[in-house]
Amino acid sequence: MNCWEVSQFGEALASKLALTAADELAHHNKTFITQVSPDVSRVDSSNVNPLDFWNCGVQLVAMNYQTGGQMMDLYRGWFSQNGSCGYVLKPAFLRERFCLFNSRRKDSLPGIDPLCIRLKIISGQQLPRPRGASSKATSIDPYVMVQMFGVPADCAEARTRTVTNENPIFEESFEFNVSVPELALLRFVVLDDDYINDDFIGENVVPIECIQSGYKHIRLHNANGECQPTATIFVQISLTHRYGSKQKLRRKRSWSQKQSTDLRSIGVKSIDEQFKSASTLIHESIQLRRSVEKVIIDLCDECSLQESANMAQCLRVVTLRLASTSTVQSCEVVTTDQGYPVLRATGELTPKLTKTMTTVEKTVSEFYYVTQNAKNTIDMLSEIHETVVSLGDQLPTLCTNQSIKGRKADKIAENFMWDMSVLRTEMDLLRAIKNDCECALKQVERLGLSLKRIFLRERESMTSSSAKDPLAVPVLTGATLMPQPEPKQPPPSPLSPGDGRLRSILKKTSQSSSPSALDQNESHFHENVFLSSDESNASNSPKLNNS
């Protein structure tokens, strides 16, 4: 088969290949283009689930645009991540030659902790009545269904309780673990609870790669994919890879005891020697990543924050605690002799604050250490990767020279691709950790003036409050800060003077970005393209149609 030819499969054959030979189909689609069309037996113009084929690297999946529903929502949501232009670049593990990926396996990608998504459905705003609802209906009973789509191991679903209101308050939290976020979609569906069938109110599908932590207004779309500008749901999203690391910390086994790099023996001497050299570097990379994750989790625990908190949130909490301690004179960000910024306080610190400041300095110094040492490890791993890639091109010849044939040769090829996947994944993870550490150091340096202003403002607020209410002045007894009995008054709010707790600031964005609805097409089949080349220019390429 020539590389410019297109493989066209029917839905039945493609589904069978995706179920029984997912890795072979994914490997085929790294070199060739594959098109999947709906079965002719779909006389009702229903749609197939496109994710079943995208997970195997299929580029073209035809859909019945005239029929709405869940599958069409997933289709629109997936291509919304590139401005709905009709082209989306496939993930690297579906493009690179020597990368083994099987969406049907639980460990689809080796060495990667799952992404933990914590989602809080807070409220809904201006929810419309369902289409076809009686004109006499004065209220609706909405609830939110949250669905996670992706590889089979990541699929999950949860729902809120039913609230009778057009502006309901839900205040419910859910948690999803996603092993392959590059292929995952999060779908929000608002339904009207009814005795027989729950009526559709609105939905929105968001790719996980487009989601950021924080408070969001999710605009709802109607059944045709058109945006309903006034209908939204208000959510809080938290993303972190550290949740799995925190679970490992709770185990009795020490982090340093596990040194497995998951590399497999190939059986070809020249290739095994290269991977043996890489094994030591991979172990060093794992130790660097674990040390960073450990100090971040320790700092978040010290600041009583979730493990998904960033450096700015932790420093704000520490600054508020310093400002609420009367024996602390000042705090500011200074540059150490090694050249990295760190938060320093002057004055007498309590044992608790001393421990907190030590944790902060340990975290920042670990960031600096990783930025200085990760580059050399990445460079050496890259050199080994290039060498092994050249040997991979000669793998059939090497097997022939050693009289290796049949199933043994297939096993060698499989182990080789697995080791290449481990090597490439570790390089990407270490590069990401290095970039995160650099961003954290810049964040500490940039927040110097802001933290100083926060400290002075809190100290002035505490001083003015002390002048008005002498009973609220804390007394330092020995090494412990013991407050005097407070007069009967309302409990302090997060904005009360002298309160050292983290102040949550709820901000509504001035403009919520939402994927624009795709234009409907009158043709029976309509396709978008799932690209497999890095050299594609998505912004200047038209959609492909097939009738």
N, C-alpha and C positions, 0 to 999 in steps of 0.2 A: 504494500500500500504506500502511495506517495504522500508526502507531508502536506501537499496542497489539496488533497482529497478530503471530503467530509463523510464521516460515518453517520448514517441515518438509522436510528433504531425506533421501533415501535415501543409503546409504553410497556407492554407485557415483557418483551425481551430485555429492555433496559432495567425494569424492576427486578427481573431474575438475576441479571448480572450484578446489580447494586447489592443484592442480598447475598449472593453466593461467592462473588469474586470482586469485592469492593476494591481491594488493593490493586488487582490487575487492571481494573477499569480506570482507576485513578492514574496508574502508571501509563496506560495507553493515551489518556487525555493530556499528558504532558507534552506529547509530540504531535498528536492529531486532534482535529476538531470533531466533536460529536454533537449530533442533533437528536433530540427526543421529541416525538409528536404524540398527542393524546390518541387513545385507542378509538377506532371507528365505532366501537360498541357504545360509546358515550353519546347516545342519541339525545340526551338532555343537555348537552354542551357543558357538562360538569368538568371540573379541572383536577388534574393530578397534583400531588404535593411536589413542588419543584425542589424542595430541600433534599429529597431522597437522591436526586441526581447531582445537584450542586455539591453535595458532600463527597461525591466521587469525581469531581472535576469536570463534569459535563458543561460545555460552554453554552449550548442553545437548548432551551426548553420552551416548546410552544405552549401557549395558553389560549383558552377561549375568553377573550376580553369581554364578550357580551354577557358573561355570567359572573356576577359578583360572589362574594363569600370569603371564607377563611383563606383558601389557597390563593385567591387573587389579592387578598390583603397582604399575605406574606410576599408575594411577587412584587407588589408596589413598594412595600417597606424595604425589601432588599435593595432595589435599585434607587431608592431615595437617598442612599448614602453618597451617591455621586451626582446629585442634582437631577435625578431622573432622566439623565441623558441616554440611558440604555446600555451603558457599559460599566462594569465593575471589575477591577483587577482581582484575580484569584489570590488567596494567601500563598506565601512562599512555599509551604510544604506541599502544595498542589501544583507548583510550577517547576521546582528544582528536580533535576534528574535523579540524583542519588539521595532521595528522601522517602522514607517508607511511611505511608499513612493509610490506615484502615479505619473508616468511620464506625465500623461495627464492633471494633475492639474497645474495651473499657479504657485501656491505656493507649489512646490514639496517638498521643505525642509523648515520648519518654522524657522524664525529668522535669515536668512542669506541674506546679501546684495549681489546683483549680482556682478559678476566679470566684470569689464569694461576693454575691450581689445581695445587699440588704436593702429592701424596698419597703417604704412606709407610705401607704395610701392615706393621705390626710383628709381630703375633701373633694367635692365636685362643685362646679359652678355652672349655673344656667343650663342645666341638662334639659334638652327638649323632650316633648312627648314623642313616643314612638310613632312611626308612620302607620296610619290606619287606626290610630287610637280614637276612641269615641269622643265626640265633641263635648259630651257631658262629663268626661273625666277631668277632675280638677287637680289630681296629684299623680305622681308616679312613685314606684317602689324600686329605686335603682340599687344595683350592687355591681361591683367591679370584679371581673375575672382577669387574672394575670396568668399568661401562658408563656412558657419558655420553649422555643423551638430551636433545634440544632441537630447535632449527632444524636443517635438514640439514647446514649447515656445521659445527655443533658436535658432531655425533654421532661417538663414538669408543669404543674398547674395548681393554682390556688385561687380562692375567692374571698371577698369580704362578706360581712353580714348585710342584710337588706335594711335600708333606711328609707322611710317615707318622707321625701323632701326633694325639691328641685335643686337645692343646694345642700346636699347631704354632708354630714361629718362622719367619716369612717374611723380614722385613727387606728389603723391596723397594720401590722408589720409582717413581712414575709422574707424568706431567705432562700436563695438559689445558689447552687454550686455549678459552675460551668467549666468543663475541662477544655473545650475548644471555642473560646469566645469569638474567634475570627469567622465562625460559621453559625453563630447563634443570633436569634431574633427574639425580642421581647414584645409581646402583644398585649395591649390593654383593651379590654372589651367591657363596655357598660351596657347592661341588660336591665330590662324592667321585669321584676319578679311577678310571675303570674301562675295561676293554678295549672294551666295546660301547657302553654308554650311561653317561654320568656322572650319578650319582644326586644328587638335590637334598637339601641339608642345611639351608640357611636363606638368607634375603635381607632386605634393607632398602633402601628407596628414600627419599632425602632431597632435598628441593628445594634448589637452590644458594642461594636467598635465605635459607634457614634455617641455613646452615653458617657457622661462625666458625672462625678459625685457632686451632690448639692441638692438644692430645692428647685423643682421644675414644674412648669405648667404644661401638661400634655394636652395639645389640642386634639379634639376628636374629629373623625371623618365619618361621613355617612356611608351607606351601603355601596354607593358608587365610587367611593374614594375621594369625594369632594370634601374640603375642609369646612367645618362648622365653626366660624370665627368666635362665637361667644361661648361655646361649650368646651369646658376644660376639666381636667382632674389635676389636683395639686398633690405632688408626691415629693418624697425625700429619698435620694438614692445614695448608697454608699458602696464603693467598689474597692476591693482589696484582695491581694494574693497572700496576705499575712495571716489570714485566719487559719489555714492549714499549718503554717509555721507555729502558731500559738498552740495548736493542739499537740504538735511534736514536743514543744517545750514542757508540756505537762506530763510527758512520759518519763519513766524512771531512767531510761537509757539516755546517756549524754549525747549532745549533738555531735561531738567529735568522734564518737565511737563508730558511727556509720560512715564508711568510706567507699561504699560501692558506687561505681560509675556506670553500671549496667552495660558495659561493653562486652561483646560476644567474641569468641574466638573464630577467626575466619578459616584458618587451615592453609593459608598461603603465607610463607615466611616473610617476604618483603612487606606485605600489608600489615601483618600482625606486629612487626617491629615498629611501624609508624603509629599504630593505635596504642602500643605499649608506651611510647613516648608521650602520646596525647593523654593517656590515663592519668599520669602525674599532674599534668596541667589542669585537667578537668577536676581532679580532686582539689587543687588549689582554688580553682574558680568556685567550686561548691562551698568551700570554707569561707571565701570572701562574701559570697551571697548570704550564707547563714549568719555570719557575724553581723552583717548590716541588718538583717531581719531581726536578729536577737536584740540589738541595742535599740532599734526603733520600737519593738514591742515593750521592752523594759521602760522606755521613756513614756510611752502611751499609758502604761499601767501606773507609772509614778505620777502622771498628771491626771489620772482617773478619766482617761478618754478611751474611746474605742480604738482598736488596732489600725483602723483605716485613717486615723487622724494624721495630718501633715505636720511639718516642722513649725509652721507659723502658728497653728492652733496650740501646740505644746508650749511654745515660747510665750504666748499670750497668757496662758494659765500660770506659768511660772512667774511672769511679771506681776500679775495680780496678787499672787501669794506674797511676793516680796514687798509690794506696796502696802499690803495689809499688816505687815510686821513692823512695829514702830522702831525697832532697833536697827533696821536696815536704812542706811542713809541714801543710797543711790544704786542704780543699776544701768549698765550700758554695754553695748557690743564693742569689744576691742579685738585687735588683731594680735595673735600670738607670734612668738619668734619664728615659728614654722611657716607662718603666712596665712593661716586660716582664721576666720572670725569666730568668736565665742562670747557668750553672755557672762558678764562678771558683775558681782554685787559687792558693795563696800558696807561695812558695819558688822554687827554681831548677828550670826545666823543661828536659828534653832537647829537641833539635830535633824529634824525632818527636812528643813530647807537645805541643809548641808548635803544631805543625801540626794535631794533633787538636783542641786547645782552640779554635783559630781556626775550624776547620770547625764545631764545635758552636755557637759564637757566631754564625757566619754563617747557620747553619740556623735558629736561634731568631729572629734579626733578620728573616729572610725570612718566617717565620711571622707575625711582628708586622706587617710591611709589607703582607702579603696581607690580614690581617684589617682593616687600616685602609683599604685601597683597593678591595677587592672589593665592598663594599656599594654604593658609588656606581656601579660598573659594572653591578651586578645591577639596581639601580633604573632606570638609563637603558635597559637592555635590556628591562626589564619594560614601560616606557612605550612603547617602539617595538613590542613584541609586541602590546600592547593596540590600538595604532593600526592595525597590519597586520591583526589579526583583524577589525576593523570594515571595513577595505577588502576583506578576503576575502569578507565577506558581499555586497559590491557587485561582486564580480569578474565575474559574468555580465553585469551591466549595463554595466560598463566595457568589456568585450569587444564588446558589441553597439554601443556608441557609437563604437568604433574600427573597426567592420565586420570584426571578427575572428570567424570561424566555423570549424566542422569540426575537422579535425585540429590546426590551429594553436591553436584555443581549448583543445583537450584538452591540448596540449603546455604551454600557459601555465598551466593548472590543475595539471599535474603538477610543473612547475618551482616554482610557488608553494608547493605542499605540501612539496616538498623543502627550500626555503629556510626554511619555518616549522619543519620538523623540525630543521634545523641550528641555528636560533635558539633553540628550546626546549631542545635538547640541551646547547648551550653554557651556557645559564643554569643548568640543573640541575648540570652538571659544576662550574661555578664556585662555585655554592652549596655543593656537597659539599666542595670544596677549602677553602673558607672555614671550614666547620664542623670539618674535620679540623685545620686550623691552630689554631683556638680550643681544641680538645680537647688538642692537643699542648702549647700554652702552659700550660693548666691542669695538665696532667700534670707538666710541669717544676716548676711551683710546688708541687704537692702532694708531689712526691718529694724535696723539700729535706731534711727530717729523715731520711728513709730513706737517702739517699745519704751523709749525714754519719755515720750509724751504721755503714754499710757501710765507709766509709773508716777510722773509728776501730777497728772490729773487725779489719779486715785489718792495720792497722798494729800493733795489739797482738799479733796472731797472728804477724806477721813478727818483732816484737821478741823474743817468747818463743822462737821458733824459732832466732833468731840467738844467744841466750844459751846454748842447748843445743848448737848446732852452729856454731861460728865459721866453718867453711869455707864455709857457705852464705850468708855475708854478701856482697852484691854490692859491687863496687868501682867508683866513678865515675872513669873515666880520660878526661880531657878532656871532650868533649861526648857520649861514648858510654858506655853502661852495660855494663861487662864483668864477668860473673860469674866467680868463682874456680872452679877444677876441683872438681866435686862428688865426694864420696866414693861408693863403690859402695853403692848402695841402690836399692830399687825405684823405678821412674819415678813422678813425682808424679801424683797423681790430680787431678781438678777440685776436690777439697776440700782439697788440700794447702795449707799456709800459704805465702803469698807467691806463689802462682800467679796470674798476672794474666789468665788466660783466662776466658772466659765460663763460668759454672757452670750447666749445664742442670739444671733441677729438674723431675723427672718426677713429676707429681701425678696420682693417680687420683681422679676426682670422686666425692664421697660418694654422689651420686644421679644416675644418667644418665637424661636425659629421652628418651623414645622416643614416637613417634606411637602413639596408642592404636589398636587394631584396630577396623575398622568392623564394625558388626553385620551379619550376613548377612541377606539379605532373600529371602523365598521367591518373590517375583514374578519373572517371566521377564526383564523389563527393569527397571533401576534407574538413576536419574540423580542427578548432583550438578550444581550450577549454577555457571557461570563468570560472575561478575557483571560488568556494564559500567557501573555507576553508583557514584559515590563516596558517594552518600547512603544506600547500603544498610546495614542493621544486621545483620551476620552472626551476632551472638551470640543474637539473638532470632528468627531465621528458621528454619523447618523445612526438611527436605529435600523435594525434589519427586520424586514417584514417577510412573512411566508404565507402564502395563501394556498 
